[in-house]
Amino acid sequence: MRSLLIAIILPVIMVSCSGLKTLQTSPAVMDDIKGNFDVIFYYDPDPDNIKKVAILDIAGDDHTISVYDTHYNIREKKNVPSEEAFNSAIEHVKGHLEYDTYKIKRIHAPDGSTIGFEIRPIYVAIRYGMSDVLDIHYIPGDGGAVTAFIKLDFPLQMRKDSERFDIDENR
């Protein structure tokens, strides 16, 4: 149990308390997605599988986005045209019973230029207590490298973990 808590809390501390500057995101629409992309499909193999996102990294620019994770599955497709990238991203995020719609976010470089897009699922809020369940931060590194830290919203993660390990607060 202690190692599970460390695995959950460590990325939170790394992102929020380390003084690392996170890249900004802003709302975007489908028509903003133009060009070719390296598409990263990130998903949780858990049967409830709500922790999934597609990241469209602009192909051939000075920035390369990767995902920090050791427990989940990542699939990538390189140099994909925008329409195919967008459609495959939507197919990736919508495969859940509680799926309602999707949200597109533009990922900005430190200078404000666009380095990619994030396509995330929006769920029916009744099941999880919120519709947007993901907390994603983009951390710039050396040489144009950008690392995406993807986690569930903290209270939701704690609730899911307590259900998974059948933690009884009355013990």
N, C-alpha and C positions, 0 to 999 in steps of 0.2 A: 504494500500500500504506500509506503514511504517513497519508493522509487517512482510510482505512478504520479504522486503529487509533485515530485521533483520534475518529472517529464512534462507536466502541465504548466507548472509555475515558472520553470527556467526560461522558456521563450518569452513569457510575459515580462519577467524582470529584465531580460536582455533588451527588449524593445522599449519598455517604458521607463526604466531607471538608469539605463546606461548612458544617456546623453546622446545616443545615436539619432541622427536626423532622419526622419522618414520622408519619403517622397509624397507629394500631394496627389490626390485623385480628385476627379470632378465628374459630374454626370455627363454622359454621352448618349448619342443615338446611333442607330444602325448606319445611317448615311455618313457618319464620321469615319467609319471603318473602310479605308481605301488602301490599296497596295497589297504587298505580300507579307505574310506573317509566319513566324515559327510559333506553333500552337502548343501550349502545355496543357494537358488534361490531368487535373489533380483530383483524386477521389479516395475516399475512405472505404476499405473493404467491408466495414461493418454492415450487417444486414439492413440497418436503419439508414445508412448511407446518405446523410444530409450534408456532410462535409465534402463538398465538391465545388470546383470552380474551373473555368477555362481562362487561360491567360494568352492573349494574342500579342506576342512580342514582335515589333516591327522588324522584318528581315533586312539585314544589311546595314542597319544603323550602328551608331557607336556604343549602344547599350545592349547587354545581354541579360535577360531575366531568367533566374533559376528559382526553384522552390527549396526552402530549407525544410527537410523532413526526413525521418528515418523509418517511419512506421507505415506509411501509406503508399499508394501506387501512383506513379507518374508515367504518362505516355506522352510522346512528343511527335509532332509532324512538322517537317521543315519546309519553308518557302511555299506556303499555301496561299493561293489567291483569296482576296478578301471575302467574296461571297461564300466560297467553300469553307473558309476558316470560321466565319460567323455561323453558318448553318451547322457545322459539326460541333461548334461550341454550344449552341442551343440544344442540340440532341444530347450532348453530354450532361448538361445541368438539369434537364427536365425529367429524368428517369426516376421519379419518386412519387408515391401515392399522394403526398401532401403538397406537391409542387403546384404553384399558382401562376407565376410568371418569372421573368428574369430582369436583372438590372445590369446596365452597361456603365462601366466607369472608365474614364480616360486616366492613364497613368502618366504623370508629368516628370520629366527630368528636373534636376535642380534649377536649370535655366528657364523652366516653364514649357519647354517643347514637349511634344507627345512622344513617348517611347513605347507605348502599347495600350492595350485595353484589357479590362477584366470583365468577364461575363459570369455573373453569380446567380444562383437560384433564389427566388423569393417564395416562401412557403405560406400555406394557410396558417395564420397566427394561432388558431385555437390549440393545435397540438403542442407547440413549443413555447407558447407565451410571447412569441415575437415572430415576425415574418422574415426578417433579414438576420440569419443566425450566424453569419461569418464575421470574423474580426481579422482583417488582412492588413499587413503593414509591409511596405517596400523600403528596404534599406540599401542606399547606394554604397558601393564598394570601390575598390581600385580599378582603374582601366575601363570604366563603363559597366562593370558588373553590378547587377541589382539582385538582391535576394528577397524573395517573397516569404513572409512568415504568415502562415495560414492556420487559424485556430477557430474553434467555436467560441461564441460569446461566452465569457467566463462563467456566469451563473448557469447557463445552459450546460456547459461542459461539466461542471460540478454535479449537476442533477443527473446527467447521463452516466457519469462515473459511479455515483452512489447507487443508481439502479442496476448497473452492470455488475457491481460487486456486492449487491444486496446489503448495503450498509444499513444497519439498524441503529438509529440514534438512541433508542431506549436501552441498549445493552450497557 
